[in-house]
Amino acid sequence: MMAPVQLLGLLLIWLPAMRCDIQMTQSPSFLSASVGDRVTINCKASQNINKYLNWYQQKLGEAPKRLIYNTNNLQTGIPSRFSGSGSGTDYTLTISSLQPEDFATYFCLQHNSFPHGDTNHNINHPEMQMCGV
């Protein structure tokens, strides 16, 4: 009976020490664009993430909104002008025709490796900020 309790204690000690070894690099870090432009944002992983990549949009004072999940799946309710592509280590978010409501901050997040949601490890800062010209 004592062995399982000791094992659980070891796991609880070990888990906080885990870290994410996958580094994400996003480019460009800043982009000026106009309404109607086609916009491409790139995200590169330091190793293969098996298409486990999500794209998010965040507007000032709002929570992040997921646009694309698992590389190329459009989140319900997101306009079809947003699309994602890529594989291995290279991923792209494309906005086919930029609209006024699209001016925001965008970032990618990989969820191939634990911890999935730790922004200190998974999201490249500064994120890509898009401003109108």
N, C-alpha and C positions, 0 to 999 in steps of 0.2 A: 504493500500500500504506500510505502514511503517513496519508492522510485518515481512514480508519476508526478508527485508533488514537487520533488527535486528537479525533475526534467522541466516542468512548467516554469519553475523559478529561473532556471538557466535560460530558457527561451525568452522570458521577459527581460532578463538582463542583456541578452544578445541583440534583440530587435532594435532598441534605440541606437545601437552602435552602427547599424547598417547605414550605408549611404548610397546615393545614386552615382554610378560611374559614367552615365551617359550625359555628355555635355551637348547643349543645343546652341547653335549659332544662327541668328536670324539676320537677313539682309534684304533691302537696305534698312538702316536704323531710323532713317527719316526720309520721307518722300513727299514732294509737292506734286499735286495733280489737280486736274480740272474735271468738272462734271462731264461725263461722256467718255473719259479716258479709259483705256484698258490698263489695269494695274496688276502687277505680279509681285508677290512677296515670297521670298525663299527661306527655307529653314533646313539647316544641315545638322545631322546628328553625328556624334563622334564614333558611333558604330551602328550596325544594322538594328533598326527598331521594328522591323517586320510590319510596316504600315500602321503601327499603333501610334498615330499622330492625330491630334485634334487642333483645330484652329479656333481662336476666340477673338471677339470684338469687344472692346470696352470703351464706353463713353464716360466723360467726366462725371463723377458722382454716382455712377451706376455700377452694378455688379457685372462681371464679364458674361458675355452671351456666347454660347457655343454655336459656331457656324457649320463646321465640318467635323465629322468624327471618323476615325479609322481611315484616314487619308483622303477619301473621296465621297463619303456619304453625307448628303446635305441634311442638316438638322431640320426637323419638321418646323414649318413656318418661316424658314429662311428663303429669301428670294433666289431664283435660279441663276441670277447673274454671278453668284458666288460659286466657285468650284475648287476642288482640291485634286492634286495628283502627286505622284511620286512613288518611290520604293527604296528599299535599302537604307541609304543615309540621306537622300536628297528629296525634299518635298516642296510643293509650291501651292500657294493660295492665289487664285486669279479672281479678279472682279472684272467682268466683261465690259461693263459700262457704268462707270462710277456715278452714283447718285448723291445729292446733297446730304442725305442721312447716313452715308457711308464714311464721312470724315470722322475718324476715331483712332484709337490705338488698337493694334492687332498683335496677337502673339500666338506662338505654337506651343504645344505641350505634348510630350511623349508619355505614353503609359505602357511601355513595353517592360520597364524595369521598376522595381520597388525603390523608393516610395513613389506612387503614381502621381499624387497631387501636390507634392512638395515644391512650391514655386521657387524656393531657394536653390533647388537642384535642377529643375526641369524647364524653367522658363528663362530664356535669355533676356537680360535687362541691359540697356534699355530696349523696350519693345519698339516696333515700327509705328511711328506716328505719321498720320497722313493729314495734311492741311491743304485747304484750297488755295488757289492762286488767282 
